[in-house]
Amino acid sequence: MPKFPNVLGAAMKRQTTNPPERADELADFVLQDQNGEDVRLGDTWSDGPAVLVWLRHYG
């Protein structure tokens, strides 16, 4: 089995997060999803925590 370089070792270490104490001020923020549709940020965490990922465009 090939060994991965240490750069991938971060996945093996326990990670911690520092979420904001209050995010309700962000609930009305609207952004676009991967299909260009508007999404209200507060709707994304109505059932649980939400994770936002920004992808860089190289082109």
C-alpha positions as CSV (number, residue, x, y, z in Angstrom):
1,M,0.0,0.0,0.0
2,P,1.5,3.4,-1.0
3,K,2.3,5.9,1.8
4,F,0.9,9.4,1.4
5,P,3.1,12.4,2.1
6,N,2.8,14.3,5.3
7,V,0.7,16.9,3.6
8,L,-2.3,14.5,3.9
9,G,-1.6,13.9,7.6
10,A,-4.0,16.7,8.6
11,A,-6.9,14.3,7.9
12,M,-5.5,12.0,10.6
13,K,-5.3,14.7,13.3
14,R,-8.2,15.7,15.4
15,Q,-9.5,19.1,14.2
16,T,-11.3,21.7,16.3
17,T,-13.7,24.4,15.2
18,N,-14.5,27.9,16.6
19,P,-18.1,28.6,15.5
20,P,-19.6,32.0,16.2
21,E,-21.6,32.3,19.4
22,R,-24.5,34.0,17.5
23,A,-25.1,33.5,13.8
24,D,-28.7,34.7,13.7
25,E,-27.5,38.0,12.2
26,L,-26.4,36.1,9.1
27,A,-29.7,34.3,8.7
28,D,-31.0,36.8,6.1
29,F,-27.8,36.8,4.0
30,V,-28.5,35.5,0.5
31,L,-25.8,33.8,-1.7
32,Q,-25.8,31.7,-4.8
33,D,-25.5,27.9,-4.8
34,Q,-23.5,25.9,-7.3
35,N,-26.4,26.2,-9.8
36,G,-26.6,30.0,-9.5
37,E,-29.9,29.8,-7.4
38,D,-30.3,32.2,-4.5
39,V,-30.2,30.6,-1.1
40,R,-31.0,32.2,2.2
41,L,-28.2,31.3,4.6
42,G,-30.6,30.8,7.5
43,D,-32.5,28.1,5.5
44,T,-29.3,26.0,5.2
45,W,-29.0,25.5,9.0
46,S,-32.7,25.0,9.8
47,D,-32.1,21.2,10.3
48,G,-28.6,21.4,11.7
49,P,-25.2,22.9,11.3
50,A,-24.2,24.3,7.9
51,V,-20.8,24.3,6.2
52,L,-19.8,26.9,3.6
53,V,-17.2,26.1,1.0
54,W,-15.7,28.6,-1.4
55,L,-14.2,27.2,-4.5
56,R,-11.6,29.1,-6.4
57,H,-12.0,29.5,-10.1
58,Y,-8.9,28.8,-12.1
59,G,-9.4,29.7,-15.6
